[in-house]
């Protein structure tokens, strides 16, 4: 379940595994532990979305290379919120011991990659074959010429980048899989047994500044590299008997080191530039051949060629755009004071509007360019692990009294020599092959490469020897039996690759280690009892609502299979469901199922339903999503099924049962509290008499403000756009009373009944609608300040459960005719 850090004051917090941090390392480890029978919690310092309220906790003092303010995030999902989606594996040479440079890795490249190949698709990580360079895979005019000293380096880009928090926020519905937000770990409490350091608890500061302890059998420190080191150093030097914590810090400094004018202009689809690759984008960079690196002792930096276009210099446009983006971000996270300040900044920079228009016209022309004449050389530097490149604590303290970190690291002479050789080889061999002429950027190379670096690696590095490393190959701290570290902090070398793929591979591996060492109580596979339900689609609606609702129907129903176009895993509250290609749907599966739930966008509905036309589906109930589609071609497919029901859960909200008898509604005002067709469905349910929902008589108004009227007299006003955080609902009852979704003087509020952080029902004037235990679990944690509008999405999950339960017991459900009428109000 989801909790606030302040809830720790009254919760029993003993877990099998406690994970600090919800970025790719922590979240992956937690998800891979689901279904193991182990109780797991994640402690996250931030909230579900970034907020400037805790920016002071991200402060870092820099010596040498500057640590960028936006290179770390305190929010659900960590840096996956801000990264650009670039992925690549480390190279073979990064794992090798290299005399005078580094000791390599104590685990093999193939072992890490095998975890990605087996389970990386769950996190949109490509398998090894996506990074193999195939010269023949592209046309001759898109190929890199043969360059004797240089090797291609393949990178892939997730499009869009994978956001852990947004994708997996629904996974915290069950007990014993908990998330605490606003829970900042400041240190570990531990004791010594003989020579071993035993961690007893994570000491947590909540948003109010109060401290709590979270106890567990095993701890995983999965904060950023800088924060993980800071926590260890503040824990009375836990794991630091040999003064290794904080040392060997690395980064990937980057900068523009020159440009190239091509002898013959290239197509924008050239493999050197970003181009589409299966479900990813990608490009090919250039690095020194590994044999040459070994021979010369060079580091493994690489250069990417980026298309440059003449867009001119528009400083006022940049300032206005920056202020506009800041305003949008502040509004998105509910920081209206920040939005106001950014808005004032926009007004002051309004004279940049003209430059924005001119820049847009230039960009439009450039986007239609057919040939590339010049490109920028952007270098990404490998930093070798140096013991004096380190993280230490300063005398300055944060709001909780914890010392703030200082990071000292620079681009070494060794790294600069390696980059210089790389540029020289590119310069020479581009000329020799008549590929292009390279022009060096003005300024010292050290300065060009010191402006930007945002991959924080090392500080708690992995190794066999406790005197020169912090964790062993299993990622367990050498001196402890119950503390592990995950993430970039454990990297012994940095190479040149974006680290997320390797972090995910290590985290999948770590989850296996923990399960094996803790003797996990493997849960038996869910038994296939009750009606079989086929689900088509694997988007947000499926993962957040449909799968949890169907799992709660057990043993009356079970998920027969989830089918979609892409391979992925849907993590439900009780099980992980592997998504099957839609082409694998068989007659046998259809024949043994009772219900098909198709949850795809309206424009894809017809093509999905065509997959069923060759089978006998008359025994099946088809459930389709809102807004309902009734096009002629789709109507023919509907006829193949026994009946068609629309998943309009808004008509099954549990609190609607309170508005009957003397509280029967004669007028409903929906202010930003739902999409138009959902609000119409709610009003239709309220206007129903003895279970019969009336027809819509009229609808008049503008796009975001319409007046509706039903048979029987109920009228309503629907205002948009939808905004559950600030929306309201008002009901006028037949007795003349006003019922509200929020506390308002003179109105009666529909209140939630809370017991032990769960909503167990809804109350109005002494009348109560109770929720069953599975329904309360589907809602998740409920706070006293939550309302039927602010938690509408979660309450709709319960409504979906009720709708599906009714279908399985023979109820008519929400009919296609009703839903089509509702959908007509989308204007």
C-alpha positions in Angstrom: 0.0 0.0 0.0 1.0 3.6 -0.3 1.7 5.6 2.8 3.0 9.0 3.8 6.1 9.2 5.9 4.0 10.6 8.7 2.1 7.4 8.8 5.2 5.7 10.3 4.2 7.2 13.7 1.4 4.6 14.1 2.4 1.7 11.8 4.1 -1.6 12.6 7.0 -1.5 10.2 8.8 -4.8 10.2 9.6 -6.1 6.8 11.6 -8.8 5.2 13.2 -6.4 2.8 13.4 -2.6 3.1 14.6 -0.7 -0.1 15.8 2.9 0.1 15.0 4.8 -3.1 12.5 4.3 -5.9 14.6 4.9 -9.0 15.4 2.2 -11.6 17.6 0.3 -9.1 15.2 0.3 -6.2 12.0 -0.1 -8.1 13.3 -3.0 -10.3 14.6 -4.8 -7.2 11.2 -4.4 -5.5 9.2 -5.6 -8.5 11.4 -8.6 -9.0 10.7 -9.5 -5.4 6.9 -9.4 -5.9 5.3 -12.9 -5.6 8.3 -14.2 -3.6 6.3 -14.2 -0.3 8.6 -11.7 1.1 7.2 -8.5 2.6 8.8 -5.5 0.9 8.7 -1.7 1.4 10.3 1.2 -0.5 11.2 4.4 1.3 11.2 7.4 -1.0 12.2 10.9 0.1 10.0 12.7 -2.5 6.3 12.6 -3.5 4.7 11.1 -6.6 5.8 14.1 -8.7 8.8 16.4 -8.3 8.3 19.4 -6.1 10.6 22.3 -5.3 9.6 22.0 -1.6 12.5 19.5 -1.0 15.0 20.9 -3.5 17.3 21.9 -0.6 17.8 18.2 0.2 19.5 17.8 -3.2 22.2 20.3 -2.5 25.7 19.1 -3.3 29.0 21.1 -2.9 31.1 20.5 -6.0 34.9 20.7 -6.4 36.1 20.4 -10.0 33.3 19.1 -12.2 29.9 20.6 -11.1 27.1 18.2 -10.1 24.1 19.5 -12.0 21.0 20.3 -9.9 18.7 18.4 -12.3 20.9 15.3 -12.4 19.2 13.8 -9.3 15.5 13.6 -8.4 13.6 13.0 -5.2 10.3 11.7 -6.4 8.7 8.3 -7.2 10.7 6.8 -10.0 13.9 8.8 -9.2 16.0 9.9 -12.2 13.7 7.9 -14.6 11.6 11.0 -14.4 14.1 13.1 -16.2 16.4 10.8 -18.2 16.2 10.9 -22.0 15.8 7.1 -22.5 19.3 6.4 -23.9 20.5 2.8 -23.2 23.6 0.8 -24.1 25.6 -2.0 -22.4 29.1 -1.5 -21.1 31.8 -2.8 -23.5 33.9 -5.9 -23.0 37.0 -3.8 -22.2 35.1 -2.1 -19.3 35.0 -5.4 -17.5 38.7 -6.3 -18.0 41.4 -5.7 -15.5 43.6 -3.0 -17.0 47.1 -2.5 -15.5 47.4 1.1 -14.1 43.8 1.9 -14.9 41.4 -0.3 -13.1 40.8 -3.8 -11.8 37.7 -4.5 -13.9 34.5 -6.1 -12.7 34.2 -9.2 -10.5 31.1 -10.2 -12.4 31.0 -10.9 -16.2 29.4 -8.8 -18.9 27.4 -11.9 -20.0 25.9 -12.5 -16.6 24.5 -9.0 -16.4 23.3 -9.1 -20.0 21.6 -12.5 -19.5 19.3 -10.8 -16.9 18.4 -8.1 -19.4 17.8 -10.7 -22.1 15.5 -12.7 -19.8 13.6 -10.0 -18.0 14.7 -6.6 -19.3 11.6 -6.3 -21.5 9.6 -5.6 -18.4 11.4 -2.3 -18.2 11.6 -1.7 -21.9 15.3 -2.7 -22.1 16.4 -4.1 -25.4 18.2 -7.5 -25.5 21.8 -8.0 -26.6 21.1 -8.4 -30.3 19.8 -4.8 -30.5 23.3 -3.6 -29.8 25.1 -5.7 -32.4 26.5 -3.7 -35.2 25.5 -5.1 -38.6 27.1 -3.2 -41.4 24.9 -4.8 -44.0 21.6 -3.9 -42.2 21.5 -0.4 -43.8 21.9 0.7 -47.4 25.3 1.7 -48.7 24.5 5.4 -48.5 23.6 5.1 -44.8 26.8 3.3 -43.8 29.9 4.4 -41.9 33.0 4.0 -44.0 35.6 1.5 -43.0 37.7 3.3 -40.3 40.8 1.2 -39.3 41.2 2.6 -35.8 37.6 3.0 -34.9 34.8 0.8 -33.8 31.0 1.6 -34.0 29.2 1.8 -30.7 25.4 1.2 -30.9 23.0 3.1 -28.6 19.3 2.7 -28.4 16.7 5.2 -27.2 13.4 4.4 -25.5 10.7 6.4 -27.2 9.2 7.7 -25.0 11.6 7.2 -22.0 10.3 4.7 -19.5 9.0 6.4 -16.3 9.0 3.9 -13.4 6.8 6.0 -11.1 4.1 6.6 -13.7 4.2 3.0 -15.0 4.2 1.1 -11.7 2.5 3.4 -9.2 -0.5 1.0 -9.1 1.6 -1.9 -7.8 1.3 -0.9 -4.2 -2.3 -2.1 -3.7 -1.6 -5.3 -1.8 -0.5 -5.7 1.8 3.2 -6.4 2.4 4.2 -4.5 -0.7 4.4 -0.9 0.6 5.6 2.5 -0.5 6.3 5.4 1.9 6.5 8.8 0.3 8.0 11.8 2.0 10.2 9.3 3.9 13.8 10.6 3.9 16.3 8.0 5.2 19.0 9.9 7.1 21.0 6.9 8.4 21.0 3.3 9.4 20.8 2.1 13.0 23.1 -0.9 13.4 25.1 -2.9 15.9 28.1 -5.2 15.8 28.1 -8.9 16.3 31.6 -10.2 16.5 33.2 -8.8 13.3 29.9 -8.3 11.5 27.8 -5.1 11.1 24.1 -5.9 11.5 21.6 -3.2 10.3 18.6 -3.0 12.6 16.6 -0.2 11.0 16.5 2.7 8.6 16.1 5.9 10.4 13.6 8.0 8.5 12.6 11.7 8.7 9.1 12.5 7.6 7.9 15.7 6.1 7.2 17.2 9.5 10.7 16.6 10.7 9.9 13.7 13.0 12.1 10.7 13.0 11.0 7.0 12.8 12.6 3.6 12.5 11.7 1.1 9.8 12.9 -2.4 10.7 13.7 -5.2 8.3 15.7 -8.4 8.0 17.4 -7.2 4.8 18.1 -3.7 3.6 18.9 -2.5 0.0 20.4 1.0 -0.3 19.3 2.1 -3.8 19.5 5.9 -3.6 21.7 7.8 -6.0 25.4 7.2 -5.8 25.9 10.4 -3.9 23.0 9.9 -1.5 23.9 6.3 -0.8 27.4 7.3 0.2 26.0 10.1 2.3 23.7 7.8 4.2 26.6 5.3 4.8 29.0 8.0 6.1 26.3 9.4 8.3 25.6 6.0 9.8 28.8 6.0 11.9 30.9 5.0 8.8 28.9 1.8 8.2 30.8 -0.5 5.8 33.8 1.8 5.9 36.4 0.0 7.9 38.9 0.4 5.1 38.0 4.0 4.2 36.6 3.0 0.8 33.1 4.5 1.1 32.9 7.6 -1.1 36.1 6.8 -3.1 36.4 6.1 -6.9 33.6 8.4 -7.9 33.1 8.7 -11.6 30.9 10.5 -14.1 30.5 10.9 -17.9 31.7 14.4 -18.7 30.5 15.5 -22.2 30.9 18.4 -24.5 31.1 19.5 -28.1 34.7 19.1 -29.3 34.3 20.0 -32.9 32.3 19.6 -36.1 32.6 17.9 -39.4 31.6 19.0 -42.9 30.9 16.0 -45.0 32.5 15.6 -48.4 29.2 14.3 -49.7 26.0 15.3 -47.8 24.4 12.5 -45.9 20.8 11.4 -45.6 19.3 12.2 -42.2 18.6 8.4 -41.9 22.4 7.7 -41.8 23.3 5.3 -39.0 25.4 7.9 -37.4 22.3 10.0 -36.7 19.3 9.0 -34.6 17.0 6.8 -36.5 14.1 4.3 -35.9 15.0 0.7 -34.8 12.2 -1.7 -34.2 10.4 -0.3 -31.1 13.3 2.0 -30.3 15.3 4.8 -31.8 19.1 4.7 -32.0 22.4 5.9 -33.4 25.9 4.7 -33.8 28.8 6.4 -32.1 32.6 6.0 -32.7 35.2 4.8 -30.2 38.8 3.6 -30.4 39.1 -0.1 -31.2 39.7 -2.1 -28.0 43.0 -3.5 -29.2 44.2 0.1 -29.7 43.0 1.1 -26.3 44.9 -1.8 -24.7 48.0 -1.1 -26.7 48.0 2.7 -25.9 46.4 2.5 -22.4 43.5 4.7 -23.5 40.2 5.0 -21.8 36.9 4.0 -23.5 35.4 7.4 -24.5 33.2 7.8 -27.6 32.0 10.5 -30.0 28.5 11.0 -31.3 27.7 12.9 -34.4 24.7 15.2 -34.0 23.0 17.0 -36.9 23.5 20.7 -36.7 21.1 23.1 -38.4 21.3 26.9 -38.6 18.5 28.0 -36.3 20.1 31.4 -35.5 20.6 32.9 -32.1 17.4 33.8 -30.3 18.3 34.5 -26.6 15.0 36.2 -25.8 13.1 33.2 -27.2 15.2 30.8 -25.0 14.4 32.9 -21.9 10.7 33.0 -22.7 10.5 29.3 -23.5 12.4 28.5 -20.2 9.9 30.6 -18.2 7.0 28.9 -20.0 8.3 25.4 -19.3 8.9 26.3 -15.6 5.3 27.5 -15.4 3.9 24.3 -16.9 6.0 22.1 -14.6 4.9 24.1 -11.5 1.3 23.8 -12.5 1.7 20.0 -13.1 3.1 19.5 -9.6 0.5 21.7 -7.9 3.1 24.4 -7.0 0.9 27.4 -7.7 3.1 29.9 -6.0 6.0 28.7 -8.2 3.7 28.9 -11.2 2.8 32.5 -10.3 6.4 33.5 -10.1 7.2 31.8 -13.4 4.2 33.5 -15.0 5.5 36.9 -13.9 8.8 35.9 -15.5 7.0 35.1 -18.7 5.3 38.5 -18.8 8.6 40.2 -18.3 10.0 38.3 -21.2 7.1 38.7 -23.6 9.3 40.6 -26.0 10.8 37.2 -27.0 7.5 36.1 -28.7 8.6 37.5 -32.0 11.9 35.5 -31.8 9.9 32.4 -31.0 7.9 32.7 -34.2 11.0 33.3 -36.3 12.8 30.3 -34.7 9.7 28.1 -35.2 9.7 29.0 -38.9 13.4 28.1 -39.2 12.9 24.8 -37.4 10.0 23.9 -39.7 12.2 24.5 -42.7 15.1 22.5 -41.1 12.8 19.6 -40.3 12.2 19.2 -44.0 15.9 19.1 -44.8 16.7 16.1 -47.1 20.5 16.1 -46.8 22.9 16.7 -43.9 26.0 18.8 -44.7 27.5 19.2 -41.3 27.4 17.6 -37.8 28.6 18.4 -34.3 31.1 16.1 -32.6 29.9 15.5 -29.1 32.3 13.6 -26.9 31.3 11.4 -23.9 34.3 10.7 -21.6 35.2 7.7 -19.6 36.6 8.7 -16.3 39.0 6.1 -14.7 38.3 5.2 -11.0 40.7 7.4 -8.9 40.6 7.0 -5.1 40.8 10.8 -4.6 37.7 11.4 -6.7 35.4 11.0 -3.8 32.3 12.0 -1.9 32.7 13.4 1.6 30.5 15.2 4.1 30.6 18.9 4.8 29.9 21.0 7.9 26.8 22.3 6.2 23.5 20.5 7.2 20.1 20.0 5.7 16.8 20.6 7.3 17.0 17.3 9.3 20.5 18.1 10.7 22.3 15.7 8.3 25.6 16.8 6.9 25.4 17.6 3.2 27.8 16.0 0.6 30.7 17.3 -1.3 31.8 15.7 -4.5 35.4 16.2 -5.8 36.3 15.0 -9.3 37.9 16.3 -12.5 38.7 15.2 -16.0 42.1 13.7 -15.6 45.1 14.2 -17.9 44.8 10.5 -18.8 41.2 11.0 -19.9 42.1 14.1 -21.9 44.9 12.2 -23.7 42.5 9.4 -24.6 40.0 11.9 -26.0 42.6 13.7 -27.9 43.7 10.5 -29.6 40.1 9.6 -30.4 39.5 13.0 -32.0 42.8 12.7 -34.0 41.9 9.3 -35.3 38.4 10.5 -36.4 40.0 13.6 -38.0 42.6 11.6 -39.9 40.4 8.7 -41.0 37.5 10.9 -42.1 40.0 12.7 -44.3 41.6 9.4 -45.6 38.2 8.0 -46.6 37.0 11.3 -48.0 34.1 11.2 -45.6 34.5 14.7 -44.3 36.8 17.4 -42.8 36.9 17.8 -39.0 37.2 21.2 -37.4 38.3 21.4 -33.8 36.3 23.5 -31.3 38.0 26.5 -30.0 39.2 26.4 -26.4 41.0 24.0 -24.1 39.7 20.4 -24.3 39.5 20.3 -20.5 37.1 23.3 -20.5 35.0 21.9 -23.4 34.5 18.7 -21.4 33.8 20.2 -18.0 30.5 21.9 -18.6 28.1 18.9 -18.3 28.1 15.6 -16.5 25.1 13.8 -15.1 25.9 10.0 -14.6 27.0 9.5 -11.0 28.9 6.2 -10.6 31.1 4.6 -7.9 31.5 5.6 -4.3 30.5 2.1 -3.1 32.2 0.0 -5.7 32.0 -3.7 -6.2 35.0 -6.0 -5.7 36.4 -9.2 -4.2 38.8 -7.4 -1.8 37.3 -5.5 1.2 40.3 -3.3 1.4 39.7 -1.8 -2.0 35.9 -2.0 -2.4 32.6 -1.6 -0.5 30.4 -4.4 -1.7 31.1 -8.0 -2.9 30.0 -9.4 -6.3 26.5 -10.1 -4.8 26.3 -6.4 -4.0 26.3 -7.2 -0.2 28.4 -4.8 1.9 31.6 -6.7 2.8 31.2 -6.1 6.5 27.5 -6.9 6.8 25.2 -9.9 6.2 22.0 -7.9 5.7 22.9 -4.7 3.8 23.1 -4.5 0.0 23.7 -1.6 -2.3 22.1 -1.2 -5.8 22.5 1.4 -8.5 25.4 3.3 -10.0 27.3 3.5 -6.7 28.6 -0.1 -7.1 30.1 0.4 -10.6 33.9 -0.4 -10.5 34.3 1.3 -13.9 32.1 3.7 -15.9 32.9 3.0 -19.5 31.0 5.4 -21.8 27.5 3.9 -21.8 24.4 5.4 -20.2 24.3 3.3 -17.0 20.5 2.5 -16.7 20.6 -0.8 -18.6 23.4 -2.1 -16.5 21.7 -0.9 -13.3 18.5 -2.7 -14.3 20.5 -5.9 -15.1 22.3 -5.8 -11.7 19.0 -5.1 -9.9 17.2 -8.1 -11.5 20.3 -10.2 -10.4 20.2 -8.7 -6.9 16.5 -9.7 -6.4 17.5 -13.3 -7.3 20.3 -13.2 -4.7 18.0 -11.9 -2.0 15.3 -14.5 -2.7 17.9 -17.3 -2.6 19.6 -16.1 0.6 16.4 -15.4 2.5 14.8 -18.7 1.7 11.8 -17.0 0.1 8.4 -18.5 0.5 7.6 -19.0 -3.1 3.9 -18.6 -3.6 2.1 -21.3 -5.7 0.8 -20.2 -9.0 -2.8 -18.8 -8.9 -5.3 -21.6 -9.6 -7.5 -21.2 -12.6 -10.8 -21.3 -10.8 -14.0 -19.7 -12.0 -14.8 -17.9 -15.3 -11.9 -17.4 -17.7 -11.3 -13.8 -18.7 -9.3 -12.8 -21.8 -7.8 -9.3 -21.7 -6.7 -7.6 -24.9 -4.5 -4.6 -24.3 -1.6 -3.9 -21.9 -1.8 -0.1 -21.3 -2.4 1.9 -18.2 -6.1 1.0 -17.9 -5.2 -2.7 -17.9 -2.4 -2.5 -15.4 -3.9 0.0 -13.0 -7.6 -1.0 -13.1 -8.6 -4.1 -15.0 -6.0 -6.6 -13.7 -6.4 -5.6 -10.0 -10.2 -5.8 -10.4 -10.2 -9.2 -12.1 -7.6 -10.6 -9.6 -10.0 -9.6 -6.8 -12.8 -11.6 -8.4 -11.0 -14.9 -7.5 -12.1 -17.6 -7.1 -15.2 -16.6 -9.2 -13.0 -15.6 -12.1 -9.4 -15.7 -13.3 -7.2 -14.1 -16.0 -7.0 -16.5 -18.8 -4.4 -14.5 -20.6 -3.4 -10.9 -21.5 -2.8 -10.2 -25.2 -1.2 -7.2 -26.9 1.2 -6.3 -29.7 4.3 -5.8 -27.5 6.1 -8.1 -25.1 5.8 -6.9 -21.5 4.8 -7.9 -18.0 1.7 -6.5 -16.2 2.4 -6.5 -12.4 -0.9 -7.1 -10.7 -1.5 -7.0 -6.9 -1.0 -10.8 -6.5 0.8 -11.9 -9.7 3.0 -10.9 -12.6 1.2 -11.6 -15.9 3.3 -12.1 -19.0 1.7 -10.5 -22.0 1.2 -12.8 -25.0 1.3 -11.6 -28.6 -2.2 -11.1 -30.0 -1.2 -13.5 -32.8 -1.0 -16.2 -30.2 -4.7 -16.1 -29.3 -6.1 -19.6 -30.0 -9.5 -21.2 -30.5 -8.8 -23.3 -27.4 -8.4 -20.2 -25.3 -11.5 -18.6 -26.6 -13.6 -21.7 -26.2 -12.6 -22.1 -22.5 -13.2 -18.5 -21.7 -16.4 -16.7 -20.6 -15.6 -13.0 -21.1 -13.3 -11.0 -23.4 -12.3 -7.5 -22.2 -10.9 -5.3 -25.0 -9.1 -2.3 -23.6 -7.6 -0.6 -26.7 -8.0 2.9 -28.1 -11.2 3.4 -30.2 -9.3 3.6 -33.5 -7.8 0.1 -32.8 -11.0 -1.6 -31.8 -12.0 -2.8 -35.2 -8.7 -4.5 -36.0 -8.6 -6.3 -32.6 -12.2 -7.6 -33.0 -11.3 -8.9 -36.4 -9.0 -11.4 -34.7 -12.2 -13.1 -33.2 -14.2 -13.3 -36.4 -12.9 -16.8 -37.3 -14.0 -18.3 -34.0 -17.3 -19.1 -32.4 -17.7 -16.4 -29.8 -21.5 -16.6 -29.1 -20.8 -17.9 -25.6 -18.6 -14.9 -24.8 -19.5 -11.5 -23.2 -17.5 -8.8 -24.9 -16.6 -5.8 -22.7 -15.3 -2.7 -24.4 -13.9 0.5 -23.1 -15.4 4.0 -23.1 -16.0 6.1 -25.2 -18.1 3.5 -26.9 -17.7 3.0 -30.7 -20.7 2.1 -32.9 -19.2 2.4 -36.4 -20.8 0.2 -39.0 -17.7 -2.1 -39.3 -17.4 -2.5 -35.6 -21.2 -3.2 -35.2 -20.8 -6.3 -37.4 -18.0 -7.6 -35.2 -20.2 -7.0 -32.1 -22.8 -9.4 -33.6 -20.3 -12.3 -33.3 -20.6 -12.2 -29.5 -23.3 -13.3 -27.1 -23.6 -9.8 -25.7 -21.7 -6.5 -25.5 -21.2 -4.6 -22.4 -19.4 -1.2 -22.0 -17.0 -0.8 -19.0 -18.6 2.5 -17.9 -17.5 2.2 -14.3 -18.8 5.7 -13.4 -22.3 4.3 -13.3 -21.3 1.8 -10.6 -19.5 4.1 -8.1 -20.4 2.7 -4.6 -21.4 6.0 -3.1 -24.1 6.5 -5.7 -26.3 4.1 -3.6 -26.5 6.8 -0.9 -28.5 9.1 -3.2 -31.9 7.4 -3.1 -35.3 7.9 -1.5 -35.5 11.4 0.1 -31.9 12.0 -1.1 -32.9 11.2 -4.7 -31.1 13.7 -6.9 -33.1 16.2 -9.1 -30.0 18.2 -10.2 -26.3 17.4 -10.5 -23.5 19.8 -11.1 -20.2 18.2 -12.2 -17.4 20.8 -11.9 -14.2 19.4 -13.5 -15.0 16.1 -11.9 -15.0 13.8 -14.9 -14.9 13.5 -18.7 -18.3 14.5 -20.3 -19.4 10.9 -21.1 -18.4 9.7 -17.6 -20.4 12.6 -16.0 -23.4 11.8 -18.2 -23.2 8.1 -17.1 -23.1 9.2 -13.4 -26.1 11.4 -13.9 -27.9 8.7 -15.8 -27.3 6.3 -12.9 -28.6 8.8 -10.4 -31.7 9.4 -12.5 -32.5 5.7 -12.7 -35.5 4.3 -11.0 -35.6 0.6 -9.8 -32.5 -0.1 -11.8 -33.8 1.3 -15.1 -31.5 4.1 -16.4 -33.3 6.8 -18.4 -32.5 8.1 -21.8 -30.8 11.4 -22.4 -33.4 13.9 -23.6 -31.2 17.0 -24.4 -27.7 18.4 -24.2 -26.9 22.0 -24.9 -23.9 24.3 -24.3 -20.3 24.8 -25.2 -17.4 22.4 -25.3 -16.5 22.7 -21.6 -19.9 23.7 -20.3 -23.0 21.7 -21.2 -26.5 21.3 -19.7 -28.1 17.9 -19.9 -31.6 16.6 -19.1 -32.9 13.0 -18.8 -36.3 11.3 -18.9 -37.8 11.7 -15.5 -36.6 15.3 -15.0 -33.1 15.1 -13.7 -31.0 17.9 -15.0 -27.2 18.5 -14.8 -24.4 20.8 -15.7 -21.0 19.4 -16.7 -18.0 21.7 -16.7 -14.5 20.8 -17.9 -11.8 20.1 -18.3 -11.4 17.2 -15.8 -9.3 18.0 -12.8 -9.7 15.6 -9.9 -7.4 17.6 -7.6 -9.6 20.7 -7.8 -13.0 19.4 -9.1 -16.3 19.4 -7.2 -19.7 17.8 -7.4 -23.0 19.2 -6.0 -26.3 17.4 -5.9 -29.7 19.0 -5.3 -32.1 16.3 -3.7 -35.8 16.0 -3.9 -36.0 17.0 -0.3 -34.3 20.4 -1.1 -31.0 19.6 0.5 -27.6 20.1 -1.2 -25.1 17.3 -1.0 -21.5 18.0 -1.8 -18.3 16.0 -2.5 -16.4 18.5 -0.3 -17.0 20.2 3.0 -19.1 23.3 2.3 -21.0 25.4 4.9 -24.7 24.6 4.6 -24.1 21.5 2.5 -24.1 17.8 3.5 -20.9 16.0 2.5 -20.5 12.4 1.3 -17.8 11.3 3.6 -15.5 8.3 3.5 -15.3 6.0 6.5 -11.7 5.1 7.4 -10.4 2.3 9.4 -6.6 1.6 9.7 -5.7 3.7 6.6 -8.4 2.0 4.5 -11.7 3.3 3.3 -14.4 0.8 4.5 -17.4 2.7 3.2 -19.1 6.0 2.5 -21.6 7.8 4.7 -24.3 10.5 4.2 -26.6 11.7 7.0 -26.1 8.4 8.9 -26.8 6.2 5.9 -23.7 4.0 5.1 -22.6 2.1 2.0 -20.1 -0.6 3.1 -17.2 -1.8 1.1 -16.0 -5.4 1.2 -12.4 -6.1 2.2 -11.3 -6.7 -1.4 -12.9 -3.4 -2.4 -11.1 -1.5 0.4 -7.8 -3.1 -0.8 -8.6 -2.0 -4.4 -8.9 1.6 -3.2 -5.6 1.6 -1.4 -4.6 3.9 1.4 -7.3 6.6 2.1 -6.7 9.7 4.1 -9.0 12.0 6.0 -8.6 14.7 3.5 -9.5 12.5 0.5 -12.8 13.0 -1.2 -15.0 11.1 -3.7 -13.6 13.4 -6.4 -9.9 13.6 -5.4 -9.8 9.8 -5.3 -12.2 9.3 -8.2 -9.8 7.1 -10.2 -9.3 4.7 -7.4 -13.0 4.5 -6.5 -13.7 3.8 -10.2 -11.4 0.8 -9.8 -13.9 -0.5 -7.2 -16.8 0.4 -9.5 -15.2 -1.7 -12.3 -14.9 -4.6 -9.9 -18.6 -4.3 -9.2 -19.5 -4.0 -12.8 -17.6 -7.1 -13.7 -19.0 -9.0 -10.8 -22.5 -8.1 -11.9 -21.8 -9.3 -15.5 -20.6 -12.7 -14.2 -23.8 -13.1 -12.2 -26.0 -12.3 -15.1 -26.6 -8.6 -14.8 -27.1 -6.6 -18.0 -24.2 -4.2 -17.2 -23.9 -0.8 -19.0 -25.4 -1.3 -22.4 -23.9 -0.3 -25.7 -26.9 1.9 -26.5 -26.4 3.9 -23.3 -22.7 4.3 -23.8 -23.0 5.4 -27.4 -25.5 8.0 -26.3 -23.0 9.2 -23.6 -20.1 9.2 -26.1 -22.1 11.6 -28.4 -21.5 14.2 -25.7 -17.7 14.3 -26.3 -18.1 17.6 -28.0 
